[in-house]
Amino acid sequence: MDLPHFRTGIGVDAHAYAISRDSEMWLAGLLWPGEIGVEAHSDGDVVAHAICDALFSAAGLGDLGTNFGVDRPEYARASGAKLLQETLTLVHNAGFDISNVAVQVIGNRPKLGARRGEAIAVLSQALGGADVSLTATTTDGLGFTGEGQGIAAIASALIFTHF
């Protein structure tokens, strides 16, 4: 009997906050009313983007730019949930299933606590029911996230071969 082969990957994404107060903030698959969005080709969801990169890394499928880059106009303003769903398909077609993803938001805002459960549910659904862990931290005023210039996320993924 063959045992599953496990692989891990990491992903990081960061975006500067938009200058326009009219931009929407999408984070962890959710719209955050009243928050200023970020400058990005897609919706700028750093959580979704970091997870995609972690999954691509684990599966050996390149990265976010390779798969959904700015040279692909069909992904302009694409939602993080759509990118996660398409990443799931690519990872699955490469012979892998997702065991777990863990992601940490790095920034001063928005505050995730009150919507953590909702965000985890949206992310998990986009990933076909995979286990998702979501945490957040500030950088105590250090760096571009701590100075309120933008937001970042770092993710790890554990995938395994399916039979």
C-alpha positions in Angstrom: 0.0 0.0 0.0 1.4 3.4 -1.0 1.5 6.1 1.6 0.7 9.7 0.7 3.6 11.9 -0.1 3.4 15.2 1.9 4.9 18.5 0.7 4.9 22.0 2.2 5.1 25.5 0.8 5.2 29.1 2.0 3.7 32.2 0.5 3.9 35.9 1.2 2.0 38.8 -0.2 1.9 42.6 0.5 0.1 45.6 -0.9 0.2 49.3 -0.2 -3.1 50.9 0.8 -4.8 52.8 -2.0 -4.7 56.5 -2.2 -8.4 56.7 -3.2 -10.8 56.3 -0.3 -13.3 54.9 -2.8 -11.3 51.6 -3.1 -12.8 48.5 -1.4 -10.9 46.4 1.1 -11.0 42.7 0.4 -9.3 40.5 3.0 -9.6 36.8 3.7 -12.4 36.6 1.1 -14.5 39.2 2.8 -15.4 42.8 2.0 -14.5 45.2 4.8 -16.9 48.2 4.6 -15.3 51.4 5.8 -11.7 50.3 5.2 -9.5 51.7 2.5 -8.5 49.0 -0.1 -5.1 48.4 -1.6 -3.4 49.0 -4.9 -3.5 45.7 -6.9 -4.2 44.0 -10.3 -6.8 41.8 -8.7 -8.9 42.6 -5.6 -5.6 42.7 -3.5 -6.7 40.1 -1.0 -3.3 39.5 0.6 -4.6 36.5 2.6 -5.9 34.7 -0.5 -2.7 35.6 -2.5 -0.4 34.3 0.2 -2.4 31.1 0.4 -2.2 30.6 -3.4 1.5 31.2 -3.3 2.0 28.6 -0.5 0.0 26.0 -2.4 1.8 26.7 -5.7 5.1 26.4 -3.8 4.1 23.1 -2.2 3.0 21.7 -5.5 5.9 23.0 -7.5 3.6 25.1 -9.8 5.3 28.4 -9.8 3.7 31.4 -8.1 0.9 33.8 -8.2 2.5 35.8 -11.0 3.2 32.7 -13.0 -0.4 31.6 -12.9 -2.5 34.8 -12.5 0.0 37.6 -13.4 -0.7 41.2 -14.7 -0.2 39.9 -18.2 -3.5 38.0 -17.8 -6.2 40.6 -18.3 -8.9 38.0 -17.3 -7.6 38.3 -13.7 -7.9 42.1 -13.5 -10.0 42.7 -10.3 -10.5 39.0 -9.8 -11.6 38.0 -6.3 -9.4 36.2 -3.9 -12.0 33.5 -3.6 -11.8 32.9 -7.4 -8.0 32.7 -7.3 -8.2 30.2 -4.4 -10.7 28.1 -6.3 -8.6 28.1 -9.5 -5.5 27.3 -7.4 -7.3 24.4 -5.8 -8.1 23.0 -9.3 -4.4 23.4 -10.4 -3.1 21.8 -7.3 -5.6 18.9 -7.6 -4.8 18.4 -11.3 -1.1 18.2 -10.3 -2.0 15.2 -8.1 -2.4 16.8 -4.7 -5.0 17.4 -2.1 -4.8 20.1 0.6 -4.3 19.0 4.2 -4.1 22.4 5.8 -3.3 26.0 5.2 -2.2 28.5 7.9 -2.1 32.2 7.2 -1.2 35.3 9.3 -2.2 38.8 8.4 0.4 41.4 9.3 -1.0 44.9 9.7 -2.7 47.4 11.9 -6.1 47.2 10.2 -8.7 45.8 9.7 -9.1 44.0 13.0 -9.8 40.4 12.2 -11.0 39.1 15.6 -14.8 39.7 15.2 -14.9 38.2 11.7 -12.3 35.4 12.0 -14.8 32.6 11.9 -16.6 34.0 8.9 -13.2 34.5 7.1 -12.1 30.9 7.9 -15.4 29.6 6.5 -15.1 31.5 3.3 -11.5 30.5 2.8 -12.2 26.9 3.5 -15.1 26.8 1.1 -13.0 28.3 -1.7 -10.4 25.5 -1.0 -12.9 22.7 -1.2 -13.4 22.3 2.6 -9.7 22.3 3.5 -8.7 23.1 7.1 -7.7 26.8 7.4 -6.1 28.6 10.3 -6.1 32.4 10.4 -4.2 34.7 12.8 -3.2 38.3 12.8 -0.4 40.4 14.2 0.9 44.0 14.2 4.5 44.9 14.0 4.5 47.4 16.9 4.9 50.3 14.5 7.8 48.8 12.6 8.0 48.6 8.8 5.5 49.6 6.2 2.7 47.6 7.8 3.4 49.0 11.3 3.5 52.6 9.8 0.1 52.0 8.3 1.2 52.1 4.7 -0.1 48.7 3.7 -0.9 45.2 4.7 0.8 41.8 4.3 0.2 38.1 4.9 2.3 35.0 5.2 1.0 31.5 4.6 2.1 27.9 4.8 0.4 24.9 3.2 0.6 21.2 3.7 -0.5 19.1 0.7 -0.4 15.4 0.0 -0.6 13.1 -3.0 -4.0 11.6 -3.8 -4.6 8.2 -5.2 
